[in-house]
């Protein structure tokens, strides 16, 4: 079975429906270490903080932005899955059953598969791919849009008590134990087969398998912002976002031994549709005649929930509280920092997140902006991702600009003999502005 093909088919299915992914969709702050609750601007800034819509002097302008992007997160899964896929479990187990265990290729494949399954049995793991497509319009203190986002994941469930090569040999009408190191066989029993065999775990009782989960969502947000003065010229901007969600969840189990399995059939059969809504609320404080701004925003304050095929399981968008500041060093150079007060859990991907991140924005010309930053997941106790570096730039005429943003983790993992970042995300946007 081709593991990556299975994941790709799952992703294609969910992406055709809609798509969903929880992380930041604002491309300006994405390239500044995800810092933007006090500093971001433009058509998608309300995603970071709806109060931003009234926080800039040029807030009366109109702007349209269209973005596409793709992300990848690999947590201790991709390399071993790729090795199992290349070693071809189905072919290898058939060769062992047919008494061809002395063949060097069979020994090599069997050793690789056993080692990889053993690695996967010792830790939680996930491999996720998330595409996104977004359209947003800002008109003065209002903004609205359509966000189409998705996440498709694979995780392994491994029966660590059943990793041995014990098979039934039809030719000799008996159970045999196979040693992949030596290529030798010895007699076994049905009891040992059921207690220790990886063949029994995969093809018998199904306690070793891949779990494919996907969630897709279309989000339609409507945001509004205004401001008032307190104690002189101190300004408070406030904003609210009401957003409609249609979420689709689906899941299926995938056998390691099914070469022709098409997950889209089960994924389509197991889909559940949920219609719900979310609320974001944000504030920005700017002292009189100051270049400093302090902000706080609460996202998904009502905890939107999405049903699954299992009535006892729901996926939740947990409330997230973030604070941050921005400072304009000059008319062409800004800095910003965000800090997540609350810790949240990613949908589908089994990890907790609480980020701190900051960045700079250099905009020397009206048609050019260059951004950079870093962020760190404070909940990543094992420092699996390390620091995440972010960069971005926009250029072009006012009525049509191109913006590109990239995030990539400091730490890398092995995949097919090559090193790839454990987390990477890219975004490309087209932006049009006018009065």
Helices and strands as residue ranges (DSSP letters): H 3-17, H 27-30, G 45-47, G 50-54, E 62-75, H 78-87, H 89-97, H 104-121, E 126-139, E 142-157, E 165-169, E 174-178, E 185-187, H 190-196, H 198-199, I 200-204, E 209-230, E 234-254, H 263-269, E 272-286, E 292-299, E 305-307, E 314-316, E 320-330, E 333-340, E 344-345, E 352-353, E 355-365, E 368-377, E 388-397, E 400-409, E 412-415, E 418-421, E 423-434
